[in-house]
Amino acid sequence: MMQGFSVVCLAFVCGAMLATGATAQYHFPVSTEASFGFRVGHGGTYATRSGAAIDVVLGYRLRDTPAGTLIAGFNLGVQSPVVVQDICLVIPDGGCAPVFPVFLSGGALLGVQRGSARTASARILAGPTYYQAHASDGGGGALGLQGRVDVSTPPWMHTAVLASLRHSVLPDFRGETLGITSFGLGLRIQ
């Protein structure tokens, strides 16, 4: 199941990047970025908390303001453990704590970008994001809030190298407050 989802995400990223790259030649206000990195989960009673994070953002430049360019966006993400340690973190009922869940996420973002289409830039974005735990982790979902800072190099042929730092808070996932901090490197096509 997870492999099929990964293939669909990869196809989406590749298709979105190609489409945006072609339209960027006409100064279209859309950008697409994709990053891969690592995540750390916070809160709750879980064992292995570190893992991988894949994130895709489709951004749209709304208008210029004195603070910078107003950006609206939509993001999709997957956060998953890479290696599950064979260690039992004993919980009060005598069992072992589960691994931090695999989450699929999607959300709306709004923020500001400093820099231009020809220079290095920084974006600060935030917005509501829905997190769905994978069925193998017991399922369940929660609405959270994501904040992110994306920094990119000056683009070369409409493509920039990107570093992204994201933090999300899920105030009520199965009765617990969770946090997810992710760092990724990737590309932005604009």
N, C-alpha and C positions, 0 to 999 in steps of 0.2 A: 504494500500500500504506500509506504513512504517513498520507495524508489519511483513509483509512478508519479507521485506528486512532485518529486525532485525533477523529473524529466519535463513535466508540464511547466514548472517554474523556469527551468533553463530555456525552454522554447519561448516562453513569454518574454524573458529578458532579452534574448537574442533578437526576436522580432521587434520588440519595442525599440531597442537600440538602433537597429537598421532603419526603421521608419523615421525616428527622430533625427538621425544623422542626415538623411536626405533632405528633410524639411528645414533643418538648421541652415542650409545654404541660402534659404530665402528669409533668414532672420525671423523664423517662426518663434513665438515666445514659449515654446515647450522644451523642456529638458528631461532626460531620462538618466537616472543613475542606478548603478548596481554595485553592491559591495559584499564582500565575504570576510568574515572575521571570527571573533570569539565572543562568548557571552558568559556572564556569571549571574546566577540566580540568588536572590536574597529573600529571607523570611520563610516562615513555615518550617515544617519538620521534614527535611529531605536529605538524601545522601548526596550523590554526585551532583554538583551544582554548575560546574563549568561545561562548556560545549561550544558548538559552532553556531554562527548566526549568518543568515543570508538575508539581504534587504534590497528591495527595489523601490525607487521613488519616481513617480511621474510628476514633474513640477510644471507650473504655469506662471509666467511673469504677469502679474495683474497691472501694476502701474508703478511709476517712480514716485517716491516720497522723499522728504528731507532726510529721513533716517536710512534710506536705501530703497531697494526695489521690493515691493510687496509680492510675496510668493505664496501661492496656494498649491497644495499637492495631495497626492494619494500614495500610500505606501502599502506594500505587501512584504511579509517577512516569515521566516522560519527560524526557530531557535531550538536546537536539539543537542543532547549530549553526544560526544564523539566516542569516548571510551567510558564504559560503565565499570567502575571498580567493583571487584568482588569482595567488598567489605560490608559487614552488617553494622549499621548504626542502630543500636538497640533503642527502641522507643518504650515508653512506660508500660504498654500492654504486653511487652515481651517479644514483639515482632521486630522486623527490620524496617527502617524508614525507607520509603520509596525514593526512586531517582527523581530529581527535579523534572517536571513534565516537558515533553516536546510541545511547543506552542506554534500554531499557525496564526498569523495576525494580519489585520488590515485596518487602516485608519485614514483619517483626513487630517491634513496639516496646514497650518497657516503661520507665516513668519516673514522675516526680512532677509534680504541678501545684500551684502556690501561687496563692491567690486563690479566689474563689467564683463561683457561677453569676451573681451580681449585680455583681461588681467586675472590675476589670482582672485579668488572670492571666498567669502565665508557666509554661511547661511545659519540662521537660528530659527528653528521651526518647532511647533508644539501642536498637539491636538489629541482628540479622543481616538483610541485604538481598541479594537475588539480582539481578544486573545481566546483562541479555542485550543484546548488541550487535545492531543491525539487520543483516539479511542483506546490504544494500547496502554495509555496512562490513566484510564478511567474516564476520559472525556470531560465535559464541563467547559464552561466559558465564562469570561468576565470582561466587563468594560474597564479599560484603564486609561491612563493619560501618559502620552509619550512626549518627551522633550529631546531635541537633538541639535547637535552642532556639526555642520558639514563644512570642511575646508578643502578647496581645490586649487590646483596649480593653474597657471595661464593655459588656455586650451591650445592645442595644436591640431589643426584640421578638424575643429569643432569637438575635440575630445580632450578632457582634462583628467588628471589623476586626482583621486578623491580620498580623503580620510574622514571617517564619520564616527562620532561618539554619541550613543543613544542611551537614555535611561527611561524606563517605564515603571509605573506604579499601578498595580492591580489591587484596589482597596478591598475587594471581597471575592477572592477565588476560593471556593469551598470553605468559606468562613475564615480564611486567613488573608493577611495582607502580604502580597509578594512584590518583589522588585526584580527587574531584569536590566542589567547594564551590559551593553554591547559596544564593541569597537570593531570597525571594519575598514578595509582598503578596497578601492574599486575604481570605476570610471564614471565620468559624467559626459554624456553626449548632449551638446546644445547647439 
